[in-house]
Amino acid sequence: MTLPFTRMINGAADYTICYYDKRLKNTHAHQLAASLVFYSPLLTVLWYDTPERFGGEQEIEWFENLPTVFDDTRVLDGYPGRNITMMRRSGEDYYVGLMTSNEPSLQEVKLDFLDARRDYLAQIYTDGGDEVKTATGVRTMYVLVNSRQTLKFALKGRGGAAVRMIPLENKMDMKKYKRYDGKRI
């Protein structure tokens, strides 16, 4: 967990996502977060895998929607060797990546960087454990959030979480989703 503090400080560099590789030392949710934390846009788009490995995992939408350029980048929390939480913004959409070291950890993300006048749909991808019956074990959830809330995560060792937050304007769209209840994800 020192790499987020030492690589790509001056710009893009090589960090290849090998999402379906069985030899992963980190969780798949950690890999999702790494695609945001490590600025390597070309390799994120052309990640190292084959289409045959895709099993319909819902979290692949993260890669489909992840921009290659950003308007704002902030490290929200972190300590070398322990964890990192990074936020990037592209237009009106916000992306957050959380990664932890070998030890499980409890992490919180204050959403005070969001526009206070809007509600957002948070697409959240975390390590789901045995209850998620996919090859990756990533749990996907969609909840409404706003700038007054704090997302709370219980991350596995070598785990992570990735969150995309998009503004919702249409009140009908907002009725489709539950508001985040403040519990640990």
GUSELO-288444 format. One record per residue: residue number from 1; x, y, z of N, C-alpha, C in turn. Coordinates in nm, 2 decimals. Example, Ala and Ser with C-alpha at 12.3 -4.5 7.8 and 13.67 -1.06 7.14 Angstrom:
BEGIN
REC     i       nX       nY       nZ      caX      caY      caZ       cX       cY       cZ
REC     1     1.32    -0.57     0.78     1.23    -0.45     0.78     1.32    -0.33     0.78
REC     2     1.28    -0.22     0.71     1.37    -0.11     0.71     1.29     0.00     0.79
***
This chain:
BEGIN
REC     i       nX       nY       nZ      caX      caY      caZ       cX       cY       cZ
REC     1     0.08    -0.12     0.00     0.00     0.00     0.00     0.09     0.13     0.00
REC     2     0.21     0.12    -0.04     0.29     0.24    -0.05     0.28     0.29    -0.20
REC     3     0.25     0.21    -0.29     0.25     0.25    -0.43     0.16     0.37    -0.46
REC     4     0.04     0.38    -0.40    -0.04     0.50    -0.43     0.03     0.63    -0.39
REC     5     0.12     0.63    -0.30     0.19     0.75    -0.25     0.33     0.77    -0.32
REC     6     0.36     0.68    -0.41     0.49     0.69    -0.48     0.49     0.68    -0.63
REC     7     0.38     0.62    -0.69     0.37     0.61    -0.83     0.28     0.71    -0.89
REC     8     0.31     0.76    -1.01     0.22     0.84    -1.09     0.19     0.98    -1.03
REC     9     0.29     1.03    -0.95     0.27     1.16    -0.89     0.27     1.27    -0.99
REC    10     0.35     1.25    -1.10     0.36     1.35    -1.21     0.28     1.32    -1.33
REC    11     0.21     1.22    -1.33     0.13     1.18    -1.45     0.11     1.03    -1.46
REC    12     0.06     0.99    -1.58     0.03     0.85    -1.60     0.15     0.77    -1.61
REC    13     0.13     0.64    -1.57     0.24     0.54    -1.58     0.17     0.41    -1.60
REC    14     0.25     0.30    -1.61     0.20     0.17    -1.63     0.14     0.11    -1.50
REC    15     0.02     0.08    -1.51    -0.05    -0.01    -1.40    -0.16    -0.09    -1.47
REC    16    -0.12    -0.21    -1.50    -0.21    -0.29    -1.58    -0.31    -0.37    -1.49
REC    17    -0.44    -0.35    -1.52    -0.54    -0.42    -1.45    -0.55    -0.56    -1.51
REC    18    -0.54    -0.67    -1.43    -0.56    -0.81    -1.47    -0.68    -0.86    -1.40
REC    19    -0.80    -0.81    -1.43    -0.91    -0.83    -1.35    -0.95    -0.97    -1.32
REC    20    -0.95    -1.06    -1.42    -0.99    -1.20    -1.40    -0.88    -1.29    -1.37
REC    21    -0.76    -1.25    -1.36    -0.65    -1.33    -1.33    -0.66    -1.40    -1.19
REC    22    -0.65    -1.54    -1.20    -0.67    -1.62    -1.07    -0.56    -1.60    -0.98
REC    23    -0.45    -1.54    -1.02    -0.33    -1.53    -0.93    -0.33    -1.39    -0.85
REC    24    -0.45    -1.32    -0.86    -0.46    -1.19    -0.79    -0.42    -1.21    -0.64
REC    25    -0.34    -1.12    -0.59    -0.31    -1.12    -0.45    -0.41    -1.03    -0.38
REC    26    -0.48    -0.94    -0.45    -0.58    -0.85    -0.39    -0.71    -0.89    -0.44
REC    27    -0.82    -0.84    -0.37    -0.95    -0.87    -0.41    -0.99    -0.80    -0.54
REC    28    -1.10    -0.84    -0.60    -1.15    -0.78    -0.72    -1.19    -0.64    -0.70
REC    29    -1.25    -0.61    -0.58    -1.30    -0.48    -0.55    -1.17    -0.39    -0.54
REC    30    -1.06    -0.44    -0.48    -0.94    -0.37    -0.48    -0.89    -0.33    -0.62
REC    31    -0.91    -0.42    -0.71    -0.87    -0.39    -0.85    -0.95    -0.28    -0.91
REC    32    -1.08    -0.28    -0.88    -1.17    -0.18    -0.93    -1.12    -0.04    -0.88
REC    33    -1.09    -0.04    -0.75    -1.04     0.09    -0.69    -0.91     0.13    -0.75
REC    34    -0.82     0.03    -0.77    -0.69     0.06    -0.83    -0.70     0.13    -0.96
REC    35    -0.80     0.09    -1.04    -0.81     0.16    -1.17    -0.84     0.30    -1.16
REC    36    -0.89     0.35    -1.05    -0.91     0.49    -1.02    -0.79     0.56    -0.95
REC    37    -0.73     0.49    -0.85    -0.63     0.54    -0.77    -0.50     0.56    -0.86
REC    38    -0.46     0.46    -0.93    -0.34     0.46    -1.02    -0.38     0.52    -1.15
REC    39    -0.33     0.64    -1.18    -0.36     0.71    -1.31    -0.29     0.64    -1.42
REC    40    -0.36     0.56    -1.49    -0.31     0.48    -1.61    -0.42     0.46    -1.71
REC    41    -0.47     0.57    -1.77    -0.59     0.57    -1.85    -0.59     0.47    -1.97
REC    42    -0.48     0.47    -2.04    -0.48     0.38    -2.16    -0.48     0.23    -2.12
REC    43    -0.41     0.20    -2.01    -0.41     0.06    -1.97    -0.54     0.02    -1.90
REC    44    -0.61     0.12    -1.84    -0.74     0.08    -1.78    -0.84     0.05    -1.89
REC    45    -0.83     0.12    -2.00    -0.92     0.10    -2.11    -0.88    -0.04    -2.18
REC    46    -0.76    -0.07    -2.19    -0.71    -0.19    -2.26    -0.65    -0.29    -2.16
REC    47    -0.73    -0.32    -2.05    -0.67    -0.40    -1.95    -0.65    -0.54    -2.00
REC    48    -0.56    -0.61    -1.93    -0.51    -0.74    -1.96    -0.60    -0.85    -1.92
REC    49    -0.69    -0.89    -2.02    -0.78    -1.01    -2.00    -0.83    -1.04    -2.13
REC    50    -0.91    -1.15    -2.13    -0.98    -1.19    -2.25    -1.13    -1.20    -2.24
REC    51    -1.20    -1.17    -2.34    -1.35    -1.17    -2.33    -1.41    -1.30    -2.28
REC    52    -1.34    -1.41    -2.31    -1.39    -1.54    -2.26    -1.41    -1.55    -2.11
REC    53    -1.33    -1.47    -2.04    -1.34    -1.47    -1.89    -1.46    -1.40    -1.83
REC    54    -1.52    -1.31    -1.91    -1.63    -1.23    -1.87    -1.75    -1.33    -1.84
REC    55    -1.81    -1.32    -1.72    -1.92    -1.40    -1.69    -2.05    -1.32    -1.66
REC    56    -2.06    -1.21    -1.72    -2.17    -1.12    -1.69    -2.17    -1.05    -1.56
REC    57    -2.05    -1.03    -1.50    -2.04    -0.96    -1.37    -2.08    -0.81    -1.39
REC    58    -2.17    -0.78    -1.30    -2.24    -0.64    -1.31    -2.13    -0.53    -1.29
REC    59    -2.03    -0.56    -1.21    -1.94    -0.45    -1.18    -1.85    -0.40    -1.30
REC    60    -1.86    -0.48    -1.41    -1.78    -0.44    -1.52    -1.83    -0.30    -1.57
REC    61    -1.95    -0.26    -1.54    -2.00    -0.13    -1.57    -1.90    -0.02    -1.52
REC    62    -1.83    -0.05    -1.41    -1.73     0.05    -1.35    -1.63     0.08    -1.46
REC    63    -1.57    -0.02    -1.53    -1.47     0.00    -1.63    -1.54     0.07    -1.75
REC    64    -1.66     0.04    -1.78    -1.73     0.10    -1.90    -1.75     0.25    -1.88
REC    65    -1.77     0.29    -1.75    -1.80     0.43    -1.72    -1.68     0.51    -1.67
REC    66    -1.57     0.45    -1.65    -1.46     0.52    -1.59    -1.39     0.61    -1.69
REC    67    -1.39     0.74    -1.67    -1.32     0.83    -1.77    -1.17     0.81    -1.77
REC    68    -1.11     0.87    -1.88    -0.97     0.86    -1.89    -0.90     0.99    -1.85
REC    69    -0.98     1.10    -1.83    -0.94     1.23    -1.79    -1.03     1.28    -1.68
REC    70    -0.97     1.36    -1.59    -1.05     1.41    -1.47    -1.03     1.56    -1.46
REC    71    -1.13     1.62    -1.40    -1.13     1.77    -1.37    -1.07     1.80    -1.23
REC    72    -1.08     1.70    -1.14    -1.04     1.72    -1.00    -0.99     1.59    -0.95
REC    73    -0.89     1.59    -0.86    -0.84     1.48    -0.80    -0.80     1.52    -0.65
REC    74    -0.85     1.44    -0.56    -0.81     1.46    -0.42    -0.79     1.33    -0.34
REC    75    -0.69     1.33    -0.26    -0.67     1.22    -0.17    -0.75     1.26    -0.04
REC    76    -0.85     1.18    -0.01    -0.94     1.21     0.10    -0.89     1.16     0.23
REC    77    -0.81     1.05     0.22    -0.76     0.98     0.34    -0.65     0.89     0.30
REC    78    -0.56     0.86     0.39    -0.46     0.76     0.36    -0.34     0.77     0.44
REC    79    -0.27     0.66     0.44    -0.14     0.66     0.51    -0.06     0.55     0.45
REC    80     0.07     0.58     0.41     0.15     0.48     0.34     0.16     0.35     0.42
REC    81     0.13     0.24     0.35     0.14     0.11     0.41     0.01     0.06     0.47
REC    82    -0.09     0.15     0.48    -0.22     0.12     0.54    -0.34     0.12     0.45
REC    83    -0.36     0.24     0.39    -0.49     0.26     0.31    -0.48     0.39     0.23
REC    84    -0.57     0.40     0.13    -0.59     0.52     0.06    -0.73     0.53     0.02
REC    85    -0.78     0.65     0.02    -0.91     0.69    -0.03    -0.89     0.81    -0.12
REC    86    -0.93     0.79    -0.25    -0.91     0.90    -0.35    -1.04     0.93    -0.42
REC    87    -1.06     1.06    -0.44    -1.18     1.10    -0.52    -1.13     1.17    -0.65
REC    88    -1.20     1.14    -0.76    -1.17     1.21    -0.88    -1.31     1.25    -0.94
REC    89    -1.31     1.36    -1.00    -1.43     1.42    -1.06    -1.41     1.44    -1.21
REC    90    -1.51     1.40    -1.29    -1.51     1.42    -1.43    -1.65     1.48    -1.46
REC    91    -1.65     1.61    -1.50    -1.78     1.68    -1.52    -1.85     1.69    -1.39
REC    92    -1.98     1.63    -1.39    -2.06     1.63    -1.27    -2.06     1.50    -1.20
REC    93    -1.98     1.40    -1.25    -1.98     1.27    -1.19    -1.85     1.26    -1.10
REC    94    -1.87     1.19    -0.99    -1.76     1.17    -0.89    -1.73     1.02    -0.88
REC    95    -1.60     0.99    -0.86    -1.55     0.86    -0.85    -1.47     0.85    -0.72
REC    96    -1.49     0.74    -0.64    -1.41     0.72    -0.52    -1.35     0.58    -0.53
REC    97    -1.22     0.57    -0.49    -1.16     0.44    -0.48    -1.10     0.43    -0.34
REC    98    -1.13     0.32    -0.27    -1.07     0.29    -0.14    -0.99     0.16    -0.15
REC    99    -0.87     0.16    -0.10    -0.79     0.04    -0.10    -0.72     0.02     0.04
REC   100    -0.71    -0.10     0.08    -0.65    -0.12     0.21    -0.53    -0.22     0.20
REC   101    -0.45    -0.23     0.30    -0.33    -0.32     0.30    -0.38    -0.46     0.34
REC   102    -0.29    -0.54     0.39    -0.31    -0.68     0.43    -0.42    -0.69     0.54
REC   103    -0.43    -0.58     0.62    -0.52    -0.59     0.73    -0.66    -0.53     0.70
REC   104    -0.77    -0.60     0.74    -0.90    -0.54     0.72    -0.91    -0.41     0.79
REC   105    -0.99    -0.32     0.75    -1.01    -0.19     0.81    -1.15    -0.13     0.79
REC   106    -1.18    -0.04     0.88    -1.30     0.03     0.87    -1.27     0.17     0.81
REC   107    -1.34     0.21     0.71    -1.31     0.33     0.64    -1.44     0.41     0.62
REC   108    -1.43     0.54     0.63    -1.54     0.63     0.61    -1.51     0.74     0.50
REC   109    -1.61     0.77     0.42    -1.59     0.87     0.32    -1.70     0.98     0.34
REC   110    -1.66     1.09     0.38    -1.75     1.21     0.40    -1.78     1.26     0.25
REC   111    -1.90     1.27     0.22    -1.94     1.31     0.09    -1.96     1.46     0.07
REC   112    -1.89     1.54     0.16    -1.91     1.69     0.16    -1.85     1.75     0.03
REC   113    -1.78     1.68    -0.05    -1.73     1.73    -0.18    -1.84     1.74    -0.29
REC   114    -1.96     1.67    -0.26    -2.07     1.67    -0.36    -2.14     1.80    -0.35
REC   115    -2.21     1.84    -0.46    -2.29     1.96    -0.47    -2.40     1.95    -0.37
REC   116    -2.41     2.04    -0.27    -2.51     2.03    -0.16    -2.65     2.04    -0.21
REC   117    -2.67     2.09    -0.33    -2.81     2.11    -0.38    -2.87     1.99    -0.46
REC   118    -2.79     1.88    -0.46    -2.83     1.77    -0.55    -2.83     1.64    -0.47
REC   119    -2.90     1.54    -0.53    -2.90     1.41    -0.49    -2.82     1.33    -0.59
REC   120    -2.75     1.22    -0.55    -2.67     1.14    -0.64    -2.71     1.00    -0.63
REC   121    -2.70     0.93    -0.74    -2.70     0.78    -0.74    -2.56     0.73    -0.72
REC   122    -2.54     0.66    -0.61    -2.41     0.60    -0.58    -2.41     0.45    -0.63
REC   123    -2.33     0.42    -0.72    -2.31     0.28    -0.77    -2.19     0.23    -0.69
REC   124    -2.21     0.14    -0.60    -2.11     0.09    -0.51    -2.07    -0.05    -0.53
REC   125    -1.94    -0.07    -0.54    -1.88    -0.20    -0.57    -1.79    -0.24    -0.45
REC   126    -1.82    -0.35    -0.38    -1.74    -0.39    -0.27    -1.71    -0.54    -0.27
REC   127    -1.62    -0.59    -0.18    -1.60    -0.73    -0.17    -1.73    -0.79    -0.10
REC   128    -1.79    -0.88    -0.17    -1.92    -0.94    -0.12    -1.91    -1.06    -0.04
REC   129    -1.80    -1.13    -0.06    -1.78    -1.26     0.01    -1.86    -1.37    -0.05
REC   130    -1.88    -1.48     0.03    -1.94    -1.60    -0.03    -2.09    -1.58    -0.07
REC   131    -2.16    -1.48    -0.02    -2.30    -1.47    -0.06    -2.31    -1.42    -0.21
REC   132    -2.21    -1.36    -0.27    -2.21    -1.32    -0.40    -2.16    -1.44    -0.49
REC   133    -2.25    -1.48    -0.58    -2.22    -1.60    -0.66    -2.17    -1.57    -0.80
REC   134    -2.06    -1.49    -0.80    -2.00    -1.46    -0.93    -1.85    -1.50    -0.92
REC   135    -1.78    -1.50    -1.03    -1.64    -1.54    -1.03    -1.56    -1.44    -0.95
REC   136    -1.60    -1.32    -0.94    -1.53    -1.21    -0.87    -1.57    -1.19    -0.73
REC   137    -1.69    -1.22    -0.69    -1.73    -1.20    -0.56    -1.76    -1.06    -0.52
REC   138    -1.78    -0.97    -0.62    -1.80    -0.83    -0.60    -1.95    -0.80    -0.58
REC   139    -1.98    -0.74    -0.47    -2.12    -0.70    -0.45    -2.15    -0.56    -0.51
REC   140    -2.26    -0.55    -0.58    -2.29    -0.42    -0.64    -2.42    -0.37    -0.58
REC   141    -2.42    -0.24    -0.54    -2.55    -0.19    -0.49    -2.56    -0.04    -0.54
REC   142    -2.69     0.00    -0.54    -2.72     0.14    -0.59    -2.80     0.20    -0.48
REC   143    -2.76     0.32    -0.43    -2.83     0.39    -0.33    -2.82     0.54    -0.36
REC   144    -2.92     0.62    -0.30    -2.92     0.76    -0.31    -2.83     0.82    -0.20
REC   145    -2.75     0.92    -0.24    -2.67     0.99    -0.14    -2.67     1.14    -0.16
REC   146    -2.62     1.21    -0.06    -2.61     1.36    -0.08    -2.48     1.40     0.00
REC   147    -2.46     1.53     0.00    -2.33     1.58     0.05    -2.33     1.58     0.21
REC   148    -2.44     1.56     0.27    -2.45     1.55     0.42    -2.42     1.41     0.47
REC   149    -2.40     1.32     0.39    -2.38     1.18     0.43    -2.24     1.14     0.44
REC   150    -2.21     1.03     0.51    -2.08     0.96     0.51    -2.10     0.82     0.48
REC   151    -2.03     0.77     0.38    -2.03     0.62     0.35    -1.94     0.55     0.44
REC   152    -1.98     0.44     0.49    -1.90     0.36     0.58    -1.87     0.22     0.53
REC   153    -1.75     0.18     0.53    -1.70     0.06     0.47    -1.63    -0.03     0.57
REC   154    -1.65    -0.16     0.56    -1.57    -0.26     0.63    -1.50    -0.33     0.52
REC   155    -1.37    -0.29     0.50    -1.29    -0.35     0.39    -1.22    -0.47     0.44
REC   156    -1.21    -0.57     0.35    -1.13    -0.69     0.38    -0.98    -0.66     0.37
REC   157    -0.90    -0.74     0.42    -0.75    -0.73     0.40    -0.73    -0.74     0.25
REC   158    -0.64    -0.65     0.20    -0.61    -0.64     0.05    -0.73    -0.62    -0.03
REC   159    -0.83    -0.56     0.04    -0.96    -0.53    -0.03    -0.98    -0.39    -0.07
REC   160    -1.10    -0.36    -0.11    -1.13    -0.22    -0.15    -1.27    -0.20    -0.19
REC   161    -1.30    -0.08    -0.24    -1.43    -0.04    -0.28    -1.42     0.06    -0.39
REC   162    -1.51     0.07    -0.48    -1.52     0.17    -0.58    -1.66     0.22    -0.59
REC   163    -1.67     0.36    -0.60    -1.80     0.42    -0.60    -1.81     0.52    -0.71
REC   164    -1.91     0.52    -0.79    -1.94     0.62    -0.89    -2.07     0.69    -0.84
REC   165    -2.06     0.82    -0.84    -2.18     0.90    -0.80    -2.22     1.00    -0.91
REC   166    -2.34     0.98    -0.96    -2.39     1.06    -1.07    -2.51     1.14    -1.02
REC   167    -2.52     1.27    -1.06    -2.64     1.35    -1.01    -2.77     1.30    -1.07
REC   168    -2.87     1.31    -0.99    -3.01     1.27    -1.04    -3.09     1.40    -1.04
REC   169    -3.15     1.43    -1.15    -3.24     1.54    -1.16    -3.38     1.50    -1.16
REC   170    -3.41     1.39    -1.22    -3.55     1.34    -1.23    -3.60     1.28    -1.10
REC   171    -3.71     1.33    -1.05    -3.77     1.28    -0.92    -3.82     1.14    -0.94
REC   172    -3.86     1.10    -1.06    -3.90     0.96    -1.09    -3.79     0.87    -1.08
REC   173    -3.67     0.91    -1.12    -3.55     0.82    -1.11    -3.52     0.80    -0.96
REC   174    -3.54     0.90    -0.88    -3.50     0.89    -0.74    -3.59     0.80    -0.67
REC   175    -3.71     0.78    -0.72    -3.81     0.68    -0.65    -3.77     0.54    -0.67
REC   176    -3.68     0.51    -0.77    -3.64     0.38    -0.80    -3.54     0.32    -0.70
REC   177    -3.47     0.41    -0.62    -3.36     0.37    -0.53    -3.39     0.41    -0.39
REC   178    -3.33     0.33    -0.30    -3.34     0.36    -0.15    -3.23     0.46    -0.12
REC   179    -3.25     0.54    -0.02    -3.15     0.63     0.04    -3.05     0.54     0.12
REC   180    -2.92     0.58     0.11    -2.82     0.51     0.19    -2.86     0.52     0.34
REC   181    -2.85     0.41     0.41    -2.90     0.41     0.55    -2.79     0.44     0.66
REC   182    -2.67     0.46     0.62    -2.57     0.49     0.71    -2.50     0.37     0.77
REC   183    -2.54     0.25     0.73    -2.47     0.13     0.79    -2.35     0.10     0.71
REC   184    -2.26     0.02     0.77    -2.14    -0.03     0.70    -2.17    -0.11     0.58
REC   185    -2.09    -0.08     0.47    -2.11    -0.16     0.35    -2.01    -0.27     0.34
***
